[in-house]
Amino acid sequence: MTRGLKWLIGLLATGIALIGLGFVLFASMVMRQPTTETEKADAIVVLTGGEARIGEAARLLRQGRAERLLITGVNPRTGSRDIANLSGLSPDEIACCVDLGYEALNTKGNAEETAGWIRARGYTSLIVVTANYHMPRSLLELSRELPNVKLIAHRVMPQSLQGRGWWSHAGTARILLSEYIKLFPAAARLAAARVFSGWDSSTVADSKPESPAKI
């Protein structure tokens, strides 16, 4: 075996080890039990796609954590009455303080839809509600679209995930691995935005570890 080939194999093995270590760190971080409290902001956005997210966002709205809520990625067949059933909010509360976004088809689309809503209303701080495993990628996409907006992570732990001993549950491990892989293109898009668009590096998403399919 030539020296160059040995060097290449060693480099490949190191890369695989680093990716594996990164996955373990990612999974350990997102599977921590989220807090039920969070600081106040101008608005709340909840990204659809899993149980309990809308109900948690509605709870924060009722607590007065923000003045308005956007539900992004809503199925076109879903109306205000369905949202009332899912959230526990009254029709009056929805008419007053809730907006439904129907355009987003994925996390990147969620970020774009949210950015348009934020800019139209002039908000400067935003509570982001989504599943624990989905939060890192959501913050990357939102940071790219909203570099001057403070993002406050509020993670939700889906009941379907096994929080303890996730590595021994194939379904949970599969979800975490899939989400970890999706982080790389999201991070690449954010890096490109910083390099080519003069992104202000002083504005960073507040992704405190303990801050928690379409409808």
C-alpha positions as CSV (number, residue, x, y, z in Angstrom):
1,M,0.0,0.0,0.0
2,T,1.4,3.3,-1.0
3,R,2.0,6.2,1.4
4,G,-0.6,8.3,-0.5
5,L,-3.2,5.6,-0.3
6,K,-2.6,5.2,3.5
7,W,-2.9,8.9,4.0
8,L,-6.2,8.9,2.0
9,I,-7.6,6.0,4.0
10,G,-6.6,7.7,7.3
11,L,-8.2,11.0,6.2
12,L,-11.4,9.2,5.3
13,A,-11.5,7.3,8.6
14,T,-11.0,10.6,10.5
15,G,-13.8,12.2,8.6
16,I,-16.1,9.3,9.3
17,A,-15.2,9.4,13.0
18,L,-15.8,13.2,13.2
19,I,-19.2,12.9,11.5
20,G,-20.1,10.0,13.9
21,L,-19.1,12.1,16.9
22,G,-21.0,15.0,15.5
23,F,-24.1,12.9,15.3
24,V,-23.8,11.7,18.9
25,L,-23.4,15.3,20.1
26,F,-26.3,16.4,18.0
27,A,-28.6,13.6,19.3
28,S,-27.5,14.2,22.9
29,M,-28.2,17.9,22.6
30,V,-31.7,17.7,21.0
31,M,-32.9,14.9,23.2
32,R,-32.5,16.8,26.4
33,Q,-35.9,17.5,28.1
34,P,-37.0,21.0,27.0
35,T,-38.2,23.7,29.3
36,T,-41.8,24.9,29.3
37,E,-40.8,28.5,29.8
38,T,-39.3,31.0,27.5
39,E,-38.7,34.7,27.4
40,K,-41.0,37.2,25.7
41,A,-40.7,38.3,22.1
42,D,-42.6,40.3,19.5
43,A,-44.1,37.2,17.8
44,I,-44.2,33.4,17.7
45,V,-43.9,31.1,14.8
46,V,-44.7,27.4,14.9
47,L,-43.6,25.0,12.1
48,T,-46.1,22.4,11.4
49,G,-45.2,18.7,11.0
50,G,-45.6,17.0,14.4
51,E,-47.8,16.5,17.4
52,A,-48.0,19.1,20.2
53,R,-46.3,21.9,18.3
54,I,-49.4,24.0,17.7
55,G,-50.8,23.4,21.2
56,E,-47.5,24.6,22.7
57,A,-47.4,27.7,20.6
58,A,-51.0,28.5,21.5
59,R,-50.1,28.1,25.2
60,L,-47.2,30.6,24.8
61,L,-49.6,33.0,23.0
62,R,-52.1,32.8,25.8
63,Q,-49.4,33.4,28.4
64,G,-48.7,36.7,26.7
65,R,-45.2,35.7,25.6
66,A,-45.8,37.4,22.3
67,E,-48.6,39.5,20.6
68,R,-49.1,37.4,17.5
69,L,-48.6,33.8,16.2
70,L,-47.9,32.5,12.7
71,I,-48.6,28.9,11.9
72,T,-46.4,28.1,8.8
73,G,-46.8,25.2,6.5
74,V,-50.5,24.7,7.0
75,N,-52.3,22.2,4.7
76,P,-54.5,24.0,2.2
77,R,-57.5,22.0,3.4
78,T,-57.0,23.2,7.0
79,G,-59.1,26.2,8.1
80,S,-59.6,28.2,11.2
81,R,-62.0,25.8,12.8
82,D,-59.4,23.0,12.5
83,I,-56.8,25.2,14.0
84,A,-59.1,26.0,16.9
85,N,-59.6,22.2,17.6
86,L,-55.8,21.6,17.4
87,S,-54.7,24.6,19.5
88,G,-57.5,25.0,22.0
89,L,-57.8,28.7,21.0
90,S,-61.2,30.3,20.6
91,P,-62.3,31.6,17.3
92,D,-62.0,35.1,18.7
93,E,-58.4,34.5,19.7
94,I,-57.6,33.1,16.3
95,A,-59.2,36.0,14.5
96,C,-57.3,38.5,16.7
97,C,-53.9,37.1,16.9
98,V,-53.2,34.1,14.7
99,D,-52.1,34.0,11.0
100,L,-52.0,30.9,8.9
101,G,-49.3,30.4,6.3
102,Y,-50.2,28.0,3.4
103,E,-47.2,28.4,1.1
104,A,-44.4,26.5,2.8
105,L,-43.8,22.9,1.8
106,N,-40.6,22.3,3.8
107,T,-38.3,23.8,6.4
108,K,-36.7,26.2,3.9
109,G,-40.1,27.3,2.8
110,N,-41.1,27.8,6.4
111,A,-38.2,30.2,6.8
112,E,-39.1,32.1,3.7
113,E,-42.8,32.3,4.6
114,T,-41.9,33.4,8.1
115,A,-39.4,36.0,6.9
116,G,-42.1,37.7,4.7
117,W,-44.5,37.8,7.6
118,I,-41.9,39.2,10.0
119,R,-40.8,41.9,7.6
120,A,-44.3,43.0,6.8
121,R,-45.0,43.5,10.5
122,G,-41.6,44.9,11.5
123,Y,-40.9,42.4,14.3
124,T,-37.4,42.1,15.7
125,S,-37.7,39.1,18.0
126,L,-39.3,35.7,17.4
127,I,-40.0,32.6,19.4
128,V,-39.6,29.5,17.3
129,V,-41.6,26.5,18.2
130,T,-40.9,23.1,16.6
131,A,-39.8,19.6,17.6
132,N,-36.5,19.2,19.5
133,Y,-34.8,17.3,16.6
134,H,-36.1,19.8,14.0
135,M,-34.9,23.0,15.9
136,P,-31.2,23.2,14.8
137,R,-32.1,23.1,11.1
138,S,-35.0,25.5,11.6
139,L,-32.7,28.0,13.3
140,L,-30.2,27.7,10.5
141,E,-32.8,28.4,7.8
142,L,-34.4,31.2,9.8
143,S,-31.1,32.8,10.6
144,R,-30.3,32.9,6.8
145,E,-33.6,34.6,6.1
146,L,-33.8,36.9,9.2
147,P,-30.2,37.8,10.1
148,N,-31.3,40.9,12.1
149,V,-34.1,39.2,14.1
150,K,-33.5,37.6,17.5
151,L,-34.6,34.0,17.4
152,I,-35.6,32.3,20.6
153,A,-35.8,28.5,20.5
154,H,-38.7,26.7,22.2
155,R,-38.3,23.0,21.7
156,V,-41.2,20.5,21.9
157,M,-40.5,16.8,22.7
158,P,-42.7,14.6,20.5
159,Q,-44.4,11.8,22.5
160,S,-43.5,9.4,19.7
161,L,-39.7,9.8,20.4
162,Q,-37.9,7.8,23.0
163,G,-36.1,10.4,25.1
164,R,-34.1,8.0,27.2
165,G,-31.8,5.5,25.6
166,W,-32.6,6.9,22.1
167,W,-29.7,4.9,20.6
168,S,-31.5,1.6,21.4
169,H,-34.8,2.6,19.6
170,A,-34.4,2.2,15.9
171,G,-37.3,4.6,15.0
172,T,-35.9,7.4,17.1
173,A,-32.3,6.9,16.0
174,R,-33.5,6.9,12.3
175,I,-35.3,10.2,12.8
176,L,-32.3,11.8,14.5
177,L,-29.9,10.5,11.8
178,S,-32.1,11.8,9.0
179,E,-32.3,15.2,10.6
180,Y,-28.6,15.3,11.2
181,I,-27.9,14.7,7.6
182,K,-30.3,17.5,6.6
183,L,-28.3,19.9,8.7
184,F,-25.4,20.0,6.3
185,P,-27.1,21.6,3.3
186,A,-28.9,24.0,5.6
187,A,-25.5,25.0,7.1
188,A,-24.0,25.3,3.7
189,R,-26.8,27.7,2.6
190,L,-26.3,29.8,5.7
191,A,-22.5,29.9,5.1
192,A,-23.0,31.0,1.5
193,A,-25.4,33.7,2.6
194,R,-22.7,35.0,5.0
195,V,-20.0,35.0,2.4
196,F,-21.9,36.3,-0.6
197,S,-24.6,38.5,0.9
198,G,-22.7,40.4,3.5
199,W,-24.6,38.7,6.3
200,D,-24.1,40.5,9.6
201,S,-22.2,37.9,11.8
202,S,-23.1,39.8,15.0
203,T,-26.7,38.6,14.7
204,V,-26.9,35.0,15.9
205,A,-29.9,32.9,16.6
206,D,-30.5,32.4,20.3
207,S,-30.5,28.6,20.4
208,K,-30.2,28.1,24.2
209,P,-30.2,24.3,25.0
210,E,-33.0,24.8,27.4
211,S,-35.1,27.5,25.9
212,P,-38.6,23.6,23.7
213,A,-46.4,15.9,8.1
214,K,-48.3,19.0,7.7
215,I,-51.5,19.6,9.6
